[in-house]
Amino acid sequence: QVHLVESGGGLVQAGGSLRLSCEASGRSFAIKNMGWYRRAPEKERELVAVISRDGTTNYAVSVEGRSTISRDNTKNTVYLEMNSLKPEDTAVYYCNAEVSGSFSRYRYTGIWGQGTLVTVSS
């Protein structure tokens, strides 16, 4: 099995910045795409940003230009840096990764972290 553990959430003032991290751990696995999603109160979970293994990125319009997703393949870790935070960025942020290994019969399958809460105060 592979597990994702997020860190870096917390309380931030509007206009501030934060950096989220998500590390994948387990035995003998491969990772394809990694990404961040978020669920704001009373809203559906939505994509924030994704990054492929070769570094190709894609962002939600709402965060593009003030967010950067990156990854360190040697550490099986994906990062999300967000700047100029707004109260509407308040949400639980979830890490997602497409992983494969013997546990998935070597087919890529999506897994989720437990989420980390980001609260932006006005």
N, CA and C atoms as a LAMMPS dump frame, in Angstrom:
ITEM: TIMESTEP
0
ITEM: NUMBER OF ATOMS
366
ITEM: BOX BOUNDS ff ff ff
-5.0000000000000000e+02 5.0000000000000000e+02
-5.0000000000000000e+02 5.0000000000000000e+02
-5.0000000000000000e+02 5.0000000000000000e+02
ITEM: ATOMS id mol type element x y z
1 1 1 N 0.823 -1.196 0
2 1 2 C 0 0 0
3 1 3 C 0.858 1.247 0
4 2 1 N 0.282 2.316 -0.497
5 2 2 C 0.953 3.609 -0.525
6 2 3 C 0.095 4.594 0.254
7 3 1 N 0.742 5.414 1.034
8 3 2 C 0.027 6.42 1.813
9 3 3 C 0.537 7.804 1.477
10 4 1 N -0.378 8.774 1.521
11 4 2 C -0.03 10.171 1.305
12 4 3 C -0.219 10.921 2.604
13 5 1 N 0.769 11.699 2.969
14 5 2 C 0.685 12.487 4.196
15 5 3 C 0.945 13.948 3.857
16 6 1 N -0.069 14.779 4.117
17 6 2 C 0.042 16.207 3.841
18 6 3 C 0.512 16.961 5.083
19 7 1 N 1.117 18.091 4.852
20 7 2 C 1.508 18.975 5.942
21 7 3 C 1.569 20.397 5.412
22 8 1 N 1.56 21.353 6.333
23 8 2 C 1.737 22.747 5.946
24 8 3 C 0.51 23.608 6.051
25 9 1 N -0.628 23.037 6.373
26 9 2 C -1.833 23.853 6.513
27 9 3 C -1.802 24.661 7.799
28 10 1 N -2.805 25.521 7.942
29 10 2 C -2.894 26.326 9.141
30 10 3 C -3.666 27.596 8.899
31 11 1 N -3.51 28.535 9.807
32 11 2 C -4.194 29.819 9.731
33 11 3 C -3.262 30.857 9.125
34 12 1 N -3.743 31.541 8.101
35 12 2 C -2.948 32.541 7.4
36 12 3 C -3.798 33.786 7.194
37 13 1 N -3.175 34.935 7.264
38 13 2 C -3.907 36.172 6.986
39 13 3 C -4.033 36.387 5.492
40 14 1 N -5.102 37.039 5.107
41 14 2 C -5.297 37.367 3.695
42 14 3 C -4.08 38.129 3.18
43 15 1 N -3.65 37.749 1.976
44 15 2 C -2.465 38.352 1.397
45 15 3 C -1.192 37.584 1.699
46 16 1 N -1.294 36.655 2.609
47 16 2 C -0.129 35.873 3.003
48 16 3 C 0.137 34.705 2.08
49 17 1 N 1.097 33.883 2.483
50 17 2 C 1.515 32.74 1.67
51 17 3 C 1.598 31.491 2.527
52 18 1 N 1.553 30.364 1.857
53 18 2 C 1.786 29.111 2.549
54 18 3 C 2.333 28.094 1.568
55 19 1 N 2.898 27.05 2.117
56 19 2 C 3.429 25.963 1.297
57 19 3 C 2.955 24.645 1.889
58 20 1 N 2.264 23.899 1.061
59 20 2 C 1.803 22.577 1.457
60 20 3 C 2.746 21.522 0.892
61 21 1 N 2.913 20.458 1.646
62 21 2 C 3.731 19.337 1.191
63 21 3 C 2.929 18.061 1.302
64 22 1 N 3.246 17.121 0.442
65 22 2 C 2.588 15.817 0.477
66 22 3 C 3.613 14.767 0.066
67 23 1 N 3.856 13.842 0.966
68 23 2 C 4.829 12.795 0.704
69 23 3 C 4.125 11.452 0.566
70 24 1 N 4.492 10.734 -0.46
71 24 2 C 3.995 9.374 -0.668
72 24 3 C 4.99 8.392 -0.078
73 25 1 N 4.473 7.438 0.665
74 25 2 C 5.357 6.436 1.262
75 25 3 C 4.744 5.055 1.091
76 26 1 N 5.6 4.068 1.019
77 26 2 C 5.167 2.699 0.843
78 26 3 C 6.306 1.873 0.281
79 27 1 N 5.996 0.685 -0.169
80 27 2 C 7.014 -0.2 -0.727
81 27 3 C 6.774 -0.418 -2.21
82 28 1 N 7.832 -0.259 -2.983
83 28 2 C 7.839 -0.624 -4.394
84 28 3 C 6.627 -0.091 -5.147
85 29 1 N 6.638 1.189 -5.392
86 29 2 C 5.543 1.77 -6.143
87 29 3 C 6.069 2.823 -7.115
88 30 1 N 5.247 3.135 -8.064
89 30 2 C 5.559 4.191 -9.03
90 30 3 C 4.463 5.241 -8.958
91 31 1 N 4.826 6.474 -9.252
92 31 2 C 3.866 7.568 -9.215
93 31 3 C 3.819 8.242 -10.573
94 32 1 N 2.62 8.503 -11.037
95 32 2 C 2.467 9.231 -12.287
96 32 3 C 2.114 10.683 -11.958
97 33 1 N 0.883 11.056 -12.091
98 33 2 C 0.486 12.436 -11.787
99 33 3 C 0.278 12.63 -10.291
100 34 1 N 0.553 13.832 -9.829
101 34 2 C 0.263 14.22 -8.446
102 34 3 C -0.47 15.552 -8.485
103 35 1 N -1.304 15.761 -7.499
104 35 2 C -2.052 17.008 -7.54
105 35 3 C -2.638 17.4 -6.199
106 36 1 N -3.187 18.579 -6.196
107 36 2 C -3.869 19.124 -5.029
108 36 3 C -5.305 19.469 -5.395
109 37 1 N -6.205 19.108 -4.5
110 37 2 C -7.607 19.443 -4.61
111 37 3 C -8.012 20.119 -3.306
112 38 1 N -9.156 20.757 -3.32
113 38 2 C -9.63 21.371 -2.082
114 38 3 C -11.153 21.295 -2.008
115 39 1 N -11.627 21.302 -0.779
116 39 2 C -13.061 21.333 -0.537
117 39 3 C -13.348 22.438 0.456
118 40 1 N -14.012 23.461 -0.036
119 40 2 C -14.416 24.567 0.827
120 40 3 C -15.716 24.198 1.532
121 41 1 N -16.032 24.863 2.623
122 41 2 C -17.275 24.564 3.342
123 41 3 C -18.49 24.632 2.419
124 42 1 N -19.292 23.597 2.456
125 42 2 C -20.544 23.513 1.695
126 42 3 C -20.318 23.552 0.183
127 43 1 N -19.139 23.161 -0.257
128 43 2 C -18.87 23.107 -1.691
129 43 3 C -18.302 21.752 -2.073
130 44 1 N -18.307 21.468 -3.361
131 44 2 C -17.742 20.228 -3.86
132 44 3 C -16.215 20.33 -3.901
133 45 1 N -15.572 19.172 -3.861
134 45 2 C -14.115 19.161 -3.993
135 45 3 C -13.749 19.599 -5.41
136 46 1 N -12.714 20.424 -5.509
137 46 2 C -12.321 20.94 -6.816
138 46 3 C -10.812 20.83 -6.993
139 47 1 N -10.419 20.772 -8.245
140 47 2 C -9.003 20.72 -8.58
141 47 3 C -8.349 22.057 -8.28
142 48 1 N -7.148 22.011 -7.717
143 48 2 C -6.342 23.224 -7.531
144 48 3 C -5.206 23.223 -8.55
145 49 1 N -4.438 22.148 -8.573
146 49 2 C -3.317 22.063 -9.502
147 49 3 C -2.853 20.62 -9.6
148 50 1 N -2.316 20.268 -10.763
149 50 2 C -1.756 18.931 -10.962
150 50 3 C -0.412 19.058 -11.656
151 51 1 N 0.414 18.047 -11.467
152 51 2 C 1.721 18.024 -12.099
153 51 3 C 2.046 16.603 -12.517
154 52 1 N 2.521 16.46 -13.739
155 52 2 C 2.891 15.14 -14.234
156 52 3 C 4.295 14.799 -13.767
157 53 1 N 4.707 13.574 -14.043
158 53 2 C 6.023 13.142 -13.6
159 53 3 C 7.133 13.96 -14.267
160 54 1 N 6.87 14.397 -15.494
161 54 2 C 7.901 15.162 -16.183
162 54 3 C 7.796 16.661 -15.908
163 55 1 N 6.858 17.049 -15.032
164 55 2 C 6.79 18.443 -14.61
165 55 3 C 5.766 19.307 -15.314
166 56 1 N 4.97 18.73 -16.164
167 56 2 C 3.912 19.503 -16.81
168 56 3 C 2.839 19.846 -15.782
169 57 1 N 2.442 21.1 -15.746
170 57 2 C 1.499 21.55 -14.718
171 57 3 C 0.205 22.065 -15.306
172 58 1 N -0.82 22.066 -14.478
173 58 2 C -2.12 22.608 -14.856
174 58 3 C -2.756 23.172 -13.596
175 59 1 N -3.355 24.358 -13.719
176 59 2 C -3.91 25.044 -12.558
177 59 3 C -5.373 25.402 -12.771
178 60 1 N -6.088 25.459 -11.671
179 60 2 C -7.432 26.02 -11.715
180 60 3 C -7.314 27.517 -11.982
181 61 1 N -8.289 28.047 -12.676
182 61 2 C -8.274 29.473 -13
183 61 3 C -8.216 30.31 -11.726
184 62 1 N -8.872 29.846 -10.69
185 62 2 C -8.972 30.624 -9.453
186 62 3 C -7.636 30.799 -8.735
187 63 1 N -6.654 29.95 -9.031
188 63 2 C -5.369 30.045 -8.337
189 63 3 C -4.216 30.329 -9.293
190 64 1 N -4.475 30.266 -10.58
191 64 2 C -3.398 30.462 -11.55
192 64 3 C -2.784 31.849 -11.406
193 65 1 N -1.469 31.884 -11.463
194 65 2 C -0.754 33.153 -11.335
195 65 3 C -0.322 33.47 -9.922
196 66 1 N -0.899 32.8 -8.952
197 66 2 C -0.488 33.031 -7.564
198 66 3 C -0.183 31.714 -6.842
199 67 1 N -0.104 30.634 -7.621
200 67 2 C 0.208 29.33 -7.039
201 67 3 C 1.243 28.624 -7.882
202 68 1 N 2.054 27.807 -7.233
203 68 2 C 3.048 27.005 -7.944
204 68 3 C 3.032 25.599 -7.381
205 69 1 N 2.818 24.635 -8.264
206 69 2 C 2.92 23.235 -7.871
207 69 3 C 4.255 22.705 -8.37
208 70 1 N 4.898 21.917 -7.55
209 70 2 C 6.18 21.327 -7.928
210 70 3 C 6.294 19.964 -7.27
211 71 1 N 7.278 19.204 -7.705
212 71 2 C 7.473 17.891 -7.11
213 71 3 C 8.94 17.523 -7.103
214 72 1 N 9.276 16.683 -6.155
215 72 2 C 10.626 16.122 -6.065
216 72 3 C 10.461 14.617 -6.19
217 73 1 N 10.771 14.098 -7.352
218 73 2 C 10.573 12.665 -7.6
219 73 3 C 11.5 11.807 -6.755
220 74 1 N 12.622 12.355 -6.334
221 74 2 C 13.53 11.576 -5.493
222 74 3 C 12.977 11.4 -4.088
223 75 1 N 12.051 12.29 -3.716
224 75 2 C 11.45 12.224 -2.385
225 75 3 C 9.979 11.829 -2.434
226 76 1 N 9.481 11.539 -3.634
227 76 2 C 8.06 11.19 -3.799
228 76 3 C 7.16 12.242 -3.139
229 77 1 N 7.498 13.474 -3.347
230 77 2 C 6.812 14.568 -2.666
231 77 3 C 6.341 15.619 -3.661
232 78 1 N 5.143 16.119 -3.411
233 78 2 C 4.598 17.207 -4.21
234 78 3 C 4.348 18.391 -3.278
235 79 1 N 4.556 19.583 -3.823
236 79 2 C 4.408 20.808 -3.054
237 79 3 C 3.393 21.726 -3.735
238 80 1 N 2.766 22.556 -2.922
239 80 2 C 1.905 23.6 -3.451
240 80 3 C 2.2 24.876 -2.69
241 81 1 N 2.694 25.845 -3.408
242 81 2 C 2.938 27.157 -2.812
243 81 3 C 1.865 28.107 -3.299
244 82 1 N 1.221 28.759 -2.364
245 82 2 C 0.161 29.7 -2.711
246 82 3 C 0.478 31.065 -2.115
247 83 1 N 0.336 32.086 -2.93
248 83 2 C 0.593 33.453 -2.512
249 83 3 C -0.681 34.289 -2.643
250 84 1 N -0.632 35.467 -2.088
251 84 2 C -1.786 36.386 -2.154
252 84 3 C -3.069 35.658 -1.78
253 85 1 N -3.014 34.976 -0.666
254 85 2 C -4.162 34.171 -0.252
255 85 3 C -5.379 35.032 0.04
256 86 1 N -6.54 34.453 -0.279
257 86 2 C -7.814 35.135 -0.087
258 86 3 C -8.682 34.308 0.851
259 87 1 N -9.634 34.94 1.516
260 87 2 C -10.526 34.159 2.374
261 87 3 C -11.215 33.017 1.638
262 88 1 N -11.481 33.203 0.351
263 88 2 C -12.141 32.143 -0.408
264 88 3 C -11.227 30.959 -0.696
265 89 1 N -9.958 31.06 -0.34
266 89 2 C -9.058 29.915 -0.439
267 89 3 C -9.193 28.997 0.77
268 90 1 N -9.963 29.411 1.75
269 90 2 C -10.177 28.583 2.929
270 90 3 C -10.828 27.266 2.527
271 91 1 N -10.194 26.172 2.903
272 91 2 C -10.681 24.853 2.503
273 91 3 C -9.798 23.78 3.133
274 92 1 N -10.264 22.56 3.035
275 92 2 C -9.403 21.417 3.319
276 92 3 C -8.73 21.045 2.008
277 93 1 N -7.428 20.997 2.03
278 93 2 C -6.643 20.691 0.837
279 93 3 C -6.223 19.222 0.872
280 94 1 N -6.498 18.542 -0.223
281 94 2 C -6.209 17.116 -0.32
282 94 3 C -5.151 16.88 -1.396
283 95 1 N -4.241 16.001 -1.06
284 95 2 C -3.242 15.557 -2.024
285 95 3 C -3.779 14.321 -2.741
286 96 1 N -3.484 14.227 -4.009
287 96 2 C -3.881 13.075 -4.806
288 96 3 C -2.693 12.595 -5.616
289 97 1 N -2.576 11.297 -5.768
290 97 2 C -1.495 10.746 -6.58
291 97 3 C -1.993 9.51 -7.309
292 98 1 N -1.495 9.346 -8.516
293 98 2 C -1.767 8.134 -9.286
294 98 3 C -0.582 7.199 -9.081
295 99 1 N -0.826 6.082 -8.438
296 99 2 C 0.259 5.185 -8.074
297 99 3 C -0.01 3.788 -8.607
298 100 1 N 1.062 3.039 -8.767
299 100 2 C 0.926 1.646 -9.178
300 100 3 C 1.948 0.804 -8.447
301 101 1 N 1.6 -0.439 -8.261
302 101 2 C 2.478 -1.389 -7.608
303 101 3 C 1.781 -2.734 -7.585
304 102 1 N 2.35 -3.664 -6.85
305 102 2 C 1.735 -4.989 -6.784
306 102 3 C 0.341 -4.905 -6.175
307 103 1 N 0.127 -3.917 -5.279
308 103 2 C -1.175 -3.769 -4.617
309 103 3 C -2.273 -3.414 -5.596
310 104 1 N -1.903 -2.857 -6.742
311 104 2 C -2.895 -2.457 -7.75
312 104 3 C -2.734 -3.27 -9.03
313 105 1 N -2.024 -4.375 -8.894
314 105 2 C -1.743 -5.226 -10.068
315 105 3 C -1.05 -4.41 -11.146
316 106 1 N -0.247 -3.446 -10.687
317 106 2 C 0.564 -2.606 -11.561
318 106 3 C -0.264 -1.728 -12.492
319 107 1 N -1.496 -1.472 -12.09
320 107 2 C -2.307 -0.486 -12.79
321 107 3 C -2.316 0.782 -11.963
322 108 1 N -2.298 1.924 -12.641
323 108 2 C -2.314 3.17 -11.903
324 108 3 C -3.697 3.406 -11.295
325 109 1 N -3.687 3.775 -10.046
326 109 2 C -4.918 4.043 -9.329
327 109 3 C -4.732 5.304 -8.482
328 110 1 N -5.791 6.054 -8.34
329 110 2 C -5.698 7.301 -7.585
330 110 3 C -5.886 7.061 -6.097
331 111 1 N -5.042 7.717 -5.304
332 111 2 C -5.194 7.651 -3.856
333 111 3 C -5.201 9.061 -3.296
334 112 1 N -5.723 9.199 -2.087
335 112 2 C -5.898 10.498 -1.458
336 112 3 C -5.223 10.559 -0.093
337 113 1 N -4.759 11.743 0.251
338 113 2 C -4.31 11.984 1.599
339 113 3 C -5.498 12.298 2.487
340 114 1 N -5.216 12.515 3.763
341 114 2 C -6.3 12.743 4.715
342 114 3 C -6.773 14.194 4.715
343 115 1 N -6.005 15.068 4.103
344 115 2 C -6.395 16.471 4.019
345 115 3 C -5.728 17.325 5.072
346 116 1 N -5.5 18.578 4.717
347 116 2 C -4.958 19.542 5.666
348 116 3 C -5.75 20.835 5.538
349 117 1 N -6.147 21.394 6.654
350 117 2 C -7.015 22.559 6.654
351 117 3 C -6.208 23.842 6.487
352 118 1 N -6.648 24.657 5.561
353 118 2 C -6.083 25.99 5.367
354 118 3 C -7.196 27.005 5.638
355 119 1 N -6.938 27.903 6.555
356 119 2 C -7.906 28.937 6.896
357 119 3 C -7.272 30.295 6.628
358 120 1 N -7.921 31.079 5.805
359 120 2 C -7.41 32.41 5.473
360 120 3 C -8.333 33.437 6.117
361 121 1 N -7.783 34.211 7.018
362 121 2 C -8.582 35.212 7.72
363 121 3 C -8.512 36.549 6.992
364 122 1 N -9.629 37.269 7.042
365 122 2 C -9.687 38.565 6.352
366 122 3 C -9.214 39.699 7.243
